[in-house]
Amino acid sequence: MLDRRRLLAATGAAAVAPILARAAAAAPPDAAKAEGARMQKLFTDLVNEFLDRSPELATSVGFDTGPRAHERAELDDRSLAALARFAAADAADLAKLHAIDRAILGANDKVSYDVVDYVFSAIVRGEKTFDYAGGGLQRPYVVSQLTGAYQGVPDFLDSQHPVKTRVDADAYLSRLAAFSTALDQESEQVRHDDGLGCAPPDFVIDKTLIQLKALRDVPADKSNLVTSLARRAKAAGIDGDWAAGATKIHEGQVRPALDRQIALLQGLRAKAPHDAGVWRLPKGGEYYAQSLAQATTTALSPAEVHQLGLETVAKLSADTDTALKAQGYTKGTVGERLRALYDDPKFRYPNTDEGKEKLLADLNTKVAEVTRRLPGYFGALPKAALLSKRVPKATEAGAPGGYYQGAALDGSRPGMYYINLRDTAETPSWTLPTLSFHEGIPGHHLQISLAQESDLPIIRRVIGFNAYQEGWALYAEQLAGEMGMYDNDPAGRIGYLHDALFRGVRLVVDTGLHDLRWSREQTIKYCVENLGDQEATAVTEVERYCVSPGQACSYMVGKLTWLRLRAKAKAALGSKFDIRKFHDAALLNGAMPLKVLETVIDDYIARTKAGQA
């Protein structure tokens, strides 16, 4: 539901204060707008408070300037003491929100109140209930193959920390030194959580150790932590031996901290369990139920989600069977025929640097093609550009097949669609269109950019809800088909059906792992049999679910809600239904819990009937 680090980086005080001042000055003195202005003031205070916690994301959105320029040389505080301060502040902030009289707020302000209330209530409930899980709900392990400073900081320094001036370069060195502190602080969290009985399973530790050692063992002169600064300083014309400075910190501080974290995890590995689900953790059943509720923003129980998954898999398997037969794939189970499609060399890019560059070029061509069709389906279109990039080699072993990183709020950096190219056999060409529609356009990039560029309160522009956002991205995969993107690409349409089936399978296996106590191996077998995926792909996905409980269920639950609400609007409006206005009503209000989304669509229906929309 909430990516706290995105929320923390909402904006800087200097950027928000003038906006708030104008809003307050223009507000008439009636009770509703006065209370709304009081709420907006609280939102601004929250944004600034959160920004104080996260210098990293101040940089990522381009607001580490002016009064916050010092933050460009800092990383986030990951100490246990800081986490305790943040938890106390979260509870106090929720109490301040509840002091706002929601009953007298205007309609739009009530939506903002409900969204922010949902976020903070979930955070505070989790912080009060569980002493472990420094990563919060849906992230039980502080350091894993997908979580931890070792995962995020190197890419952050390379792709988000600017190197345009000597001050920037010096700040890079300061942050590189702080990387060792961040590693040690997270090691402190790991020890704390282990003492409470919250340590990762053995296979998670194994994959994490592979990645930690890969980061540690790269020679300094080849490490991106060093070469990124040297390369960019040279390009910017900044004199000095920046490689020497970075090498000294890398060898004297970063590598020893990596050694310490590796040693810690090796110690945990000796006694690590093999059980995959969070059911084995203290209050594990309650932790999963809360994580599932947070991810889906529904009250669906694990048993209900599991049954929904079984029904969805059955329907989509039948649809995929029909599509495969139409292309001459008639022998074997659906999974076996999808496997045959995977193995067909005509759909495979060469597993070389040249082949991977061609794959990326083809992705950008597909993005350009679907972008040209957007005006027929959307009123508002994003201003931010989208760029396709490969997942960094140092972290591709444990990373998912693709993911999206939002554009900077100040326009200084485009949206990034990352695709994992560790082995092109895992990404045959028929799988790529739908992945691109999901991560890029009309999926995450369109939705998130419209929210960031909207007129909403800053805090609303950056709050994320998995069910809304991932549900939209799955809906976007289907919408791309409605836009004609699969009309001359039957293999691409099978790719769409495969990915939809994949998300149905996720409902089954996530609840299987964490509620029904399925083993890792049982879960991998179910994925391979139903999807035909390579076992390596299934392993990566299943191990992702092990460290992100509930998150995988948000996709299909969200998509089914988007489709239901669109059908509801069509039925209610008849000839007055305009898909562009439906999309605008749902997207320009920003991300929200699914229950709030239903309220927004009901309001859109009522206003359209009354001729007001």
C-alpha positions as CSV (number, residue, x, y, z in Angstrom):
1,M,0.0,0.0,0.0
2,L,2.4,2.7,1.2
3,D,5.9,3.0,-0.1
4,R,7.0,5.1,2.9
5,R,10.2,6.2,1.1
6,R,8.2,7.7,-1.7
7,L,6.0,9.5,0.8
8,L,9.0,10.9,2.7
9,A,10.3,12.5,-0.4
10,A,7.2,14.3,-1.2
11,T,8.7,17.8,-1.5
12,G,10.7,20.3,0.4
13,A,9.5,23.1,2.7
14,A,10.5,25.8,0.4
15,A,8.4,24.3,-2.4
16,V,5.3,23.6,-0.3
17,A,5.0,26.7,1.9
18,P,4.2,29.2,-0.9
19,I,1.5,26.8,-2.3
20,L,0.0,26.5,1.1
21,A,0.2,30.2,1.8
22,R,-1.7,31.0,-1.4
23,A,-4.4,28.3,-0.6
24,A,-4.9,29.6,2.9
25,A,-5.1,33.3,1.8
26,A,-7.7,32.5,-0.9
27,A,-9.9,30.3,1.3
28,P,-13.2,31.9,2.3
29,P,-14.0,31.9,6.0
30,D,-16.7,29.3,6.0
31,A,-16.2,26.3,8.3
32,A,-15.6,23.6,5.6
33,K,-12.9,25.5,3.8
34,A,-11.3,26.7,7.1
35,E,-11.1,23.1,8.3
36,G,-9.8,22.1,4.9
37,A,-7.1,24.7,5.1
38,R,-6.2,23.4,8.6
39,M,-5.9,19.9,7.1
40,Q,-3.7,21.1,4.2
41,K,-1.4,22.8,6.8
42,L,-1.1,19.5,8.6
43,F,-0.3,17.7,5.3
44,T,2.4,20.2,4.6
45,D,3.9,19.7,8.1
46,L,3.8,16.0,7.6
47,V,5.6,16.2,4.3
48,N,8.3,18.4,5.8
49,E,8.6,16.1,8.8
50,F,9.0,13.1,6.6
51,L,11.4,14.8,4.3
52,D,13.6,15.4,7.3
53,R,13.8,11.6,7.7
54,S,14.8,10.9,4.1
55,P,17.7,12.8,2.5
56,E,17.9,10.1,-0.1
57,L,14.5,10.7,-1.5
58,A,14.9,14.5,-1.2
59,T,17.6,13.9,-3.8
60,S,15.5,11.5,-5.9
61,V,12.8,14.1,-6.5
62,G,15.2,17.0,-6.8
63,F,14.4,19.0,-3.6
64,D,17.8,18.7,-1.9
65,T,18.6,22.3,-2.7
66,G,18.4,25.7,-0.9
67,P,17.7,25.1,2.8
68,R,18.0,21.4,2.3
69,A,21.2,21.4,0.3
70,H,23.1,19.7,3.2
71,E,20.9,16.7,2.7
72,R,22.6,15.9,-0.6
73,A,25.6,14.7,1.4
74,E,23.6,12.5,3.7
75,L,21.8,9.1,3.7
76,D,18.8,8.0,5.7
77,D,19.2,7.2,9.3
78,R,18.5,3.4,9.6
79,S,19.4,3.0,13.3
80,L,17.0,1.4,15.8
81,A,16.8,4.6,17.7
82,A,15.6,6.4,14.5
83,L,13.0,3.8,13.9
84,A,11.7,4.3,17.4
85,R,11.5,8.0,16.9
86,F,9.7,7.6,13.6
87,A,7.1,5.2,15.2
88,A,6.4,7.7,18.0
89,A,6.1,10.5,15.4
90,D,3.7,8.4,13.3
91,A,1.4,7.9,16.2
92,A,1.4,11.6,17.1
93,D,0.7,12.5,13.4
94,L,-2.3,10.2,13.3
95,A,-3.7,11.8,16.4
96,K,-3.3,15.2,14.7
97,L,-5.2,14.0,11.7
98,H,-8.0,12.7,13.8
99,A,-8.3,16.1,15.4
100,I,-9.5,17.4,12.1
101,D,-13.3,17.4,11.9
102,R,-13.9,15.2,8.8
103,A,-17.7,15.7,9.0
104,I,-17.5,19.3,7.9
105,L,-14.9,18.9,5.2
106,G,-15.7,19.4,1.5
107,A,-16.1,16.4,-0.8
108,N,-12.6,16.5,-2.2
109,D,-11.0,17.2,1.2
110,K,-12.9,14.1,2.6
111,V,-11.2,12.0,-0.1
112,S,-7.8,13.3,0.9
113,Y,-8.6,12.8,4.6
114,D,-9.7,9.2,4.0
115,V,-6.6,8.4,1.9
116,V,-4.1,9.8,4.4
117,D,-6.0,8.3,7.4
118,Y,-5.9,4.9,5.8
119,V,-2.1,5.2,5.3
120,F,-1.2,6.3,8.8
121,S,-3.7,4.0,10.5
122,A,-2.1,1.0,8.8
123,I,1.5,2.2,9.6
124,V,0.7,2.9,13.2
125,R,-1.3,-0.4,13.6
126,G,1.7,-2.3,12.3
127,E,4.2,-0.4,14.4
128,K,2.2,-1.0,17.6
129,T,1.5,-4.7,16.9
130,F,4.9,-6.0,15.8
131,D,8.2,-5.4,17.5
132,Y,10.1,-6.9,14.6
133,A,10.0,-6.2,10.9
134,G,12.0,-3.0,10.6
135,G,10.8,-3.0,7.0
136,G,7.2,-2.8,8.0
137,L,4.2,-4.8,6.8
138,Q,4.9,-6.7,3.6
139,R,8.6,-6.5,4.3
140,P,9.4,-8.7,7.3
141,Y,13.2,-8.9,6.7
142,V,15.4,-5.8,6.8
143,V,18.0,-7.4,4.6
144,S,17.1,-9.9,1.9
145,Q,17.7,-10.5,-1.8
146,L,15.3,-7.6,-2.5
147,T,15.7,-5.4,0.5
148,G,18.5,-3.5,2.3
149,A,20.9,-0.7,1.8
150,Y,23.3,-2.9,-0.2
151,Q,20.5,-3.2,-2.7
152,G,19.3,0.3,-2.9
153,V,22.2,2.7,-2.2
154,P,24.6,1.8,-5.0
155,D,21.9,2.3,-7.6
156,F,20.8,5.5,-5.8
157,L,24.3,7.0,-6.0
158,D,24.7,6.1,-9.6
159,S,21.3,7.0,-11.0
160,Q,19.8,9.6,-8.7
161,H,22.7,11.5,-6.9
162,P,23.7,14.3,-9.3
163,V,27.3,15.0,-10.2
164,K,27.3,18.4,-11.9
165,T,29.5,20.4,-9.6
166,R,32.4,20.0,-7.2
167,V,30.0,20.3,-4.3
168,D,28.0,17.4,-5.8
169,A,31.1,15.3,-6.2
170,D,32.2,16.0,-2.6
171,A,28.6,15.1,-1.5
172,Y,28.9,11.8,-3.3
173,L,32.0,10.9,-1.3
174,S,30.2,11.8,1.9
175,R,27.3,9.6,1.0
176,L,29.7,6.8,-0.1
177,A,31.2,6.9,3.4
178,A,27.7,7.0,4.9
179,F,26.9,3.8,3.0
180,S,29.1,1.9,5.5
181,T,27.1,3.4,8.4
182,A,23.8,2.4,6.7
183,L,25.0,-1.2,6.3
184,D,26.0,-1.4,10.0
185,Q,22.7,0.2,11.1
186,E,20.8,-2.4,9.1
187,S,23.0,-5.2,10.5
188,E,21.9,-3.8,13.9
189,Q,18.3,-4.2,12.9
190,V,18.9,-7.7,11.7
191,R,20.4,-8.7,15.0
192,H,17.4,-7.2,16.8
193,D,14.9,-9.0,14.7
194,D,16.7,-12.3,14.9
195,G,16.5,-12.0,18.7
196,L,12.7,-11.8,18.4
197,G,12.6,-14.9,16.1
198,C,12.3,-13.0,12.8
199,A,15.1,-14.1,10.5
200,P,14.9,-15.0,6.9
201,P,14.8,-18.6,5.7
202,D,17.9,-20.3,4.5
203,F,17.3,-19.9,0.8
204,V,16.8,-16.2,1.2
205,I,20.0,-15.8,3.1
206,D,21.8,-17.8,0.4
207,K,20.6,-15.5,-2.4
208,T,21.4,-12.4,-0.3
209,L,24.9,-13.6,0.4
210,I,25.5,-14.2,-3.3
211,Q,24.6,-10.6,-4.0
212,L,26.4,-9.1,-1.0
213,K,29.6,-11.0,-2.0
214,A,29.2,-9.9,-5.6
215,L,29.1,-6.3,-4.5
216,R,32.0,-6.7,-2.1
217,D,34.3,-8.7,-4.5
218,V,34.3,-6.3,-7.4
219,P,37.7,-4.6,-7.5
220,A,37.5,-0.9,-6.6
221,D,38.7,0.2,-10.0
222,K,35.8,-1.7,-11.6
223,S,33.1,-1.0,-8.9
224,N,30.3,1.2,-10.0
225,L,30.5,2.9,-6.6
226,V,33.9,4.3,-7.7
227,T,33.6,4.5,-11.5
228,S,30.2,6.3,-11.5
229,L,31.7,9.3,-9.7
230,A,34.9,9.3,-11.7
231,R,33.0,9.0,-15.0
232,R,30.4,11.7,-14.3
233,A,32.9,14.1,-12.7
234,K,35.0,13.9,-15.8
235,A,32.0,14.5,-18.0
236,A,31.1,17.5,-16.0
237,G,34.6,18.9,-16.3
238,I,35.3,18.7,-12.5
239,D,39.0,18.5,-11.9
240,G,40.5,16.1,-9.4
241,D,41.3,12.4,-8.8
242,W,37.8,11.5,-7.7
243,A,38.5,7.8,-8.4
244,A,41.2,7.8,-5.8
245,G,39.0,9.4,-3.1
246,A,36.2,7.0,-3.8
247,T,38.6,4.0,-3.8
248,K,39.9,5.0,-0.4
249,I,36.4,5.0,1.1
250,H,35.4,1.9,-0.8
251,E,38.4,-0.1,0.5
252,G,38.6,1.4,4.0
253,Q,34.9,1.7,5.0
254,V,32.4,0.2,2.5
255,R,34.1,-3.2,2.0
256,P,34.7,-3.8,5.7
257,A,31.0,-3.0,6.4
258,L,30.0,-5.5,3.7
259,D,32.3,-8.0,5.3
260,R,30.6,-7.5,8.6
261,Q,27.1,-7.9,7.1
262,I,28.2,-11.0,5.2
263,A,29.6,-12.5,8.4
264,L,26.4,-11.7,10.3
265,L,24.3,-13.5,7.7
266,Q,26.6,-16.4,7.5
267,G,26.1,-16.8,11.2
268,L,22.3,-16.7,10.8
269,R,22.5,-19.2,7.9
270,A,23.9,-21.9,10.3
271,K,20.6,-22.0,12.2
272,A,18.2,-20.7,9.6
273,P,14.9,-22.5,9.0
274,H,13.8,-23.7,5.6
275,D,10.1,-22.9,6.1
276,A,9.1,-20.2,3.6
277,G,6.1,-18.5,5.0
278,V,5.7,-15.8,7.6
279,W,3.3,-18.0,9.6
280,R,6.4,-19.2,11.5
281,L,7.2,-15.7,12.8
282,P,5.9,-14.5,16.2
283,K,2.3,-13.4,15.5
284,G,2.9,-14.6,12.0
285,G,-0.7,-15.3,11.2
286,E,-1.7,-11.8,12.3
287,Y,1.3,-10.3,10.4
288,Y,0.2,-12.0,7.2
289,A,-3.4,-11.0,7.6
290,Q,-2.4,-7.3,8.1
291,S,0.1,-7.4,5.2
292,L,-2.6,-8.9,2.9
293,A,-5.1,-6.3,4.0
294,Q,-2.6,-3.5,3.5
295,A,-1.6,-4.8,0.0
296,T,-5.1,-5.3,-1.3
297,T,-6.8,-2.5,0.7
298,T,-9.7,-4.9,1.2
299,A,-11.1,-7.0,4.1
300,L,-10.6,-10.2,2.1
301,S,-9.3,-13.1,4.2
302,P,-6.4,-15.3,3.2
303,A,-8.9,-18.1,2.5
304,E,-11.1,-15.9,0.3
305,V,-8.1,-14.7,-1.7
306,H,-6.9,-18.3,-2.1
307,Q,-10.3,-19.3,-3.5
308,L,-10.4,-16.3,-5.8
309,G,-7.0,-17.4,-7.1
310,L,-8.2,-20.9,-7.9
311,E,-11.2,-19.6,-9.8
312,T,-9.1,-17.1,-11.7
313,V,-6.5,-19.7,-12.7
314,A,-9.2,-22.0,-14.0
315,K,-10.8,-19.3,-16.2
316,L,-7.5,-17.9,-17.6
317,S,-6.1,-21.4,-18.2
318,A,-9.2,-22.0,-20.4
319,D,-8.7,-18.7,-22.3
320,T,-5.0,-19.5,-22.8
321,D,-5.8,-23.0,-24.0
322,T,-8.0,-21.5,-26.8
323,A,-5.4,-18.9,-27.8
324,L,-2.6,-21.6,-28.0
325,K,-4.7,-23.9,-30.1
326,A,-5.4,-21.1,-32.5
327,Q,-1.6,-20.8,-33.0
328,G,-1.1,-24.5,-33.5
329,Y,0.0,-25.4,-30.0
330,T,-2.3,-28.3,-29.3
331,K,-0.4,-31.0,-27.4
332,G,0.1,-31.1,-23.7
333,T,-1.2,-29.1,-20.8
334,V,-1.4,-25.3,-20.9
335,G,1.8,-25.1,-18.9
336,E,3.6,-27.5,-21.2
337,R,2.5,-25.6,-24.3
338,L,3.6,-22.3,-22.8
339,R,6.9,-24.0,-22.1
340,A,7.2,-24.9,-25.7
341,L,6.5,-21.3,-26.7
342,Y,9.3,-20.3,-24.2
343,D,11.7,-22.7,-25.8
344,D,11.0,-21.7,-29.4
345,P,14.2,-20.0,-30.6
346,K,12.4,-17.7,-33.0
347,F,11.1,-15.7,-30.0
348,R,14.5,-15.4,-28.3
349,Y,17.0,-12.6,-28.4
350,P,20.7,-13.5,-28.4
351,N,22.1,-13.6,-24.9
352,T,24.8,-11.0,-25.7
353,D,25.3,-7.4,-25.1
354,E,24.2,-6.7,-28.7
355,G,21.1,-8.8,-28.3
356,K,20.2,-7.1,-25.1
357,E,20.6,-3.6,-26.7
358,K,18.3,-4.8,-29.5
359,L,15.7,-5.9,-26.9
360,L,15.8,-2.5,-25.2
361,A,15.4,-0.7,-28.6
362,D,12.4,-2.8,-29.4
363,L,10.8,-2.0,-26.0
364,N,11.2,1.7,-26.7
365,T,9.6,1.3,-30.2
366,K,6.6,-0.5,-28.5
367,V,6.3,2.3,-26.0
368,A,6.3,4.9,-28.8
369,E,3.6,3.0,-30.7
370,V,1.2,2.7,-27.7
371,T,1.8,6.3,-26.8
372,R,0.4,7.5,-30.2
373,R,-2.9,5.8,-29.4
374,L,-3.4,7.3,-25.9
375,P,-5.6,10.3,-26.9
376,G,-8.5,8.0,-27.8
377,Y,-8.6,6.6,-24.3
378,F,-7.4,9.4,-22.0
379,G,-8.2,13.0,-21.6
380,A,-5.1,13.9,-19.5
381,L,-1.7,12.7,-20.6
382,P,1.6,12.6,-18.7
383,K,4.3,15.2,-19.4
384,A,7.1,13.1,-18.0
385,A,9.1,11.0,-20.5
386,L,9.7,7.3,-20.1
387,L,13.1,5.5,-20.6
388,S,13.7,1.8,-20.7
389,K,16.9,0.5,-18.9
390,R,18.3,-2.8,-17.8
391,V,18.4,-3.8,-14.1
392,P,21.9,-3.2,-12.8
393,K,24.1,-6.3,-13.2
394,A,25.1,-6.3,-9.5
395,T,21.5,-6.9,-8.4
396,E,19.9,-8.7,-11.3
397,A,20.3,-12.2,-9.8
398,G,17.6,-11.6,-7.2
399,A,15.6,-8.8,-8.9
400,P,12.2,-9.3,-10.5
401,G,11.6,-9.4,-14.3
402,G,10.8,-5.7,-14.5
403,Y,9.9,-2.7,-12.4
404,Y,9.2,1.0,-12.6
405,Q,10.9,4.0,-11.0
406,G,8.9,7.2,-11.1
407,A,10.2,10.5,-12.6
408,A,11.5,13.3,-10.4
409,L,8.8,15.7,-9.4
410,D,10.9,18.6,-10.7
411,G,11.2,17.1,-14.2
412,S,15.0,16.6,-13.9
413,R,14.8,12.8,-14.4
414,P,12.4,10.8,-16.6
415,G,10.4,7.7,-15.5
416,M,12.5,4.6,-15.7
417,Y,11.3,1.1,-16.8
418,Y,13.8,-1.4,-15.6
419,I,13.9,-4.9,-17.3
420,N,16.0,-7.8,-16.0
421,L,18.3,-9.0,-18.7
422,R,20.4,-11.5,-16.8
423,D,19.4,-14.1,-19.3
424,T,17.4,-13.3,-22.5
425,A,16.0,-16.9,-22.4
426,E,13.8,-15.6,-19.5
427,T,12.4,-12.9,-21.7
428,P,11.3,-14.2,-25.0
429,S,9.9,-11.6,-27.4
430,W,6.2,-12.6,-26.9
431,T,6.4,-11.7,-23.2
432,L,7.7,-8.2,-23.7
433,P,4.8,-6.2,-25.0
434,T,2.6,-6.8,-21.9
435,L,5.5,-6.3,-19.5
436,S,6.1,-2.9,-21.2
437,F,2.4,-1.9,-21.1
438,H,2.4,-2.8,-17.4
439,E,5.5,-1.1,-16.3
440,G,5.4,1.8,-18.7
441,I,2.4,3.0,-20.8
442,P,-0.5,2.8,-20.2
443,G,0.5,1.3,-16.9
444,H,2.7,2.5,-14.1
445,H,4.3,5.4,-15.9
446,L,1.1,6.9,-17.1
447,Q,-0.7,6.5,-13.7
448,I,2.1,7.6,-11.4
449,S,3.1,10.6,-13.7
450,L,-0.5,11.9,-13.9
451,A,-0.7,11.7,-10.1
452,Q,2.6,13.5,-9.7
453,E,1.6,16.2,-12.2
454,S,-1.9,16.7,-10.7
455,D,-3.4,19.5,-8.6
456,L,-3.7,17.3,-5.6
457,P,-2.0,18.0,-2.2
458,I,1.6,17.1,-2.4
459,I,1.2,14.2,0.1
460,R,-1.5,12.7,-2.1
461,R,0.6,12.8,-5.2
462,V,3.2,10.4,-3.8
463,I,1.3,8.0,-1.7
464,G,1.1,4.6,-3.3
465,F,-1.4,1.8,-2.9
466,N,-0.5,-1.6,-4.4
467,A,-4.0,-2.6,-5.2
468,Y,-4.8,0.6,-7.0
469,Q,-1.4,0.9,-8.8
470,E,-0.7,-2.7,-9.6
471,G,-4.4,-3.3,-10.3
472,W,-4.2,-0.4,-12.8
473,A,-1.1,-1.8,-14.4
474,L,-2.9,-5.1,-14.9
475,Y,-6.0,-3.3,-16.2
476,A,-3.6,-1.4,-18.5
477,E,-2.3,-4.7,-20.0
478,Q,-5.9,-5.6,-20.9
479,L,-6.6,-2.0,-22.1
480,A,-3.6,-2.2,-24.4
481,G,-5.4,-5.1,-26.1
482,E,-8.6,-3.0,-26.4
483,M,-6.4,-0.3,-28.0
484,G,-5.4,-2.8,-30.7
485,M,-1.9,-3.5,-29.6
486,Y,-2.3,-7.2,-30.0
487,D,-4.3,-7.2,-33.2
488,N,-1.4,-8.2,-35.4
489,D,0.5,-9.9,-32.6
490,P,-1.2,-13.2,-31.6
491,A,2.0,-14.3,-29.8
492,G,1.9,-11.0,-27.8
493,R,-1.7,-11.7,-26.9
494,I,-0.7,-15.1,-25.6
495,G,1.9,-13.2,-23.6
496,Y,-0.9,-11.1,-22.1
497,L,-2.9,-14.2,-21.2
498,H,0.1,-15.8,-19.7
499,D,0.8,-12.7,-17.5
500,A,-2.8,-12.5,-16.4
501,L,-2.7,-16.2,-15.5
502,F,0.6,-15.5,-13.7
503,R,-1.2,-12.9,-11.5
504,G,-4.0,-15.4,-10.8
505,V,-1.4,-18.0,-9.8
506,R,0.1,-15.4,-7.4
507,L,-3.2,-15.3,-5.5
508,V,-2.9,-19.0,-5.0
509,V,0.7,-19.3,-4.1
510,D,1.1,-16.2,-1.8
511,T,-1.7,-17.4,0.4
512,G,-0.4,-21.0,0.0
513,L,3.0,-20.0,1.3
514,H,1.9,-17.7,4.2
515,D,-1.4,-19.1,5.3
516,L,-1.6,-22.7,4.2
517,R,2.1,-23.4,5.0
518,W,3.1,-24.5,1.5
519,S,6.8,-25.2,1.1
520,R,9.1,-23.3,-1.3
521,E,9.4,-26.3,-3.5
522,Q,5.7,-27.0,-3.6
523,T,5.0,-23.4,-4.6
524,I,7.7,-23.5,-7.3
525,K,6.2,-26.7,-8.7
526,Y,2.7,-25.2,-8.8
527,C,4.0,-22.1,-10.7
528,V,6.0,-24.2,-13.3
529,E,3.1,-26.6,-13.9
530,N,0.5,-23.9,-14.4
531,L,2.6,-21.3,-16.2
532,G,5.3,-23.2,-18.1
533,D,7.9,-20.8,-16.8
534,Q,11.5,-21.7,-16.5
535,E,12.3,-23.0,-13.1
536,A,14.8,-20.2,-12.5
537,T,12.0,-17.6,-13.2
538,A,9.6,-19.4,-10.8
539,V,12.3,-19.5,-8.1
540,T,12.9,-15.8,-8.4
541,E,9.2,-15.0,-8.1
542,V,8.5,-17.4,-5.3
543,E,11.4,-16.2,-3.3
544,R,10.1,-12.7,-3.9
545,Y,6.8,-13.6,-2.4
546,C,8.6,-15.1,0.6
547,V,10.1,-11.7,1.5
548,S,7.1,-9.6,0.4
549,P,4.0,-11.3,1.9
550,G,0.7,-10.1,0.5
551,Q,2.1,-7.8,-2.1
552,A,1.7,-10.2,-5.0
553,C,-2.1,-10.5,-4.3
554,S,-2.7,-6.8,-4.8
555,Y,-2.3,-7.1,-8.6
556,M,-5.3,-9.3,-9.5
557,V,-7.5,-8.1,-6.7
558,G,-7.0,-4.5,-7.9
559,K,-7.5,-5.4,-11.6
560,L,-10.8,-7.1,-10.9
561,T,-11.9,-4.0,-9.0
562,W,-11.0,-1.7,-11.9
563,L,-12.9,-3.8,-14.3
564,R,-15.9,-4.1,-12.0
565,L,-16.0,-0.3,-11.5
566,R,-15.7,0.4,-15.3
567,A,-18.6,-2.1,-15.9
568,K,-20.6,-0.4,-13.2
569,A,-20.1,3.1,-14.8
570,K,-20.9,1.8,-18.3
571,A,-24.2,0.2,-17.0
572,A,-25.2,3.3,-15.1
573,L,-24.4,5.8,-17.8
574,G,-25.2,4.0,-21.1
575,S,-24.6,6.4,-24.0
576,K,-23.1,9.0,-21.6
577,F,-20.2,6.8,-20.8
578,D,-16.9,8.1,-22.1
579,I,-13.8,6.0,-21.3
580,R,-11.6,9.1,-21.4
581,K,-13.6,10.7,-18.6
582,F,-13.8,7.5,-16.6
583,H,-10.0,7.2,-16.7
584,D,-9.5,10.9,-15.8
585,A,-11.9,10.6,-12.9
586,A,-10.1,7.6,-11.5
587,L,-6.5,8.7,-12.3
588,L,-6.4,12.4,-11.6
589,N,-7.6,11.8,-8.0
590,G,-4.3,10.0,-7.3
591,A,-3.7,6.6,-5.8
592,M,-6.2,5.5,-3.1
593,P,-7.6,2.5,-1.3
594,L,-10.1,0.5,-3.4
595,K,-12.9,1.4,-1.1
596,V,-12.2,5.1,-1.7
597,L,-11.9,4.5,-5.4
598,E,-15.4,3.1,-5.5
599,T,-16.6,6.3,-3.8
600,V,-14.8,8.4,-6.4
601,I,-16.4,6.5,-9.3
602,D,-19.8,6.7,-7.7
603,D,-19.4,10.4,-7.5
604,Y,-18.3,10.5,-11.2
605,I,-21.4,8.6,-12.2
606,A,-23.7,10.9,-10.2
607,R,-22.0,14.0,-11.7
608,T,-22.2,12.7,-15.2
609,K,-25.9,11.9,-14.9
610,A,-26.4,15.4,-13.6
611,G,-24.5,16.8,-16.6
612,Q,-21.7,18.1,-14.4
613,A,-18.8,15.9,-15.7
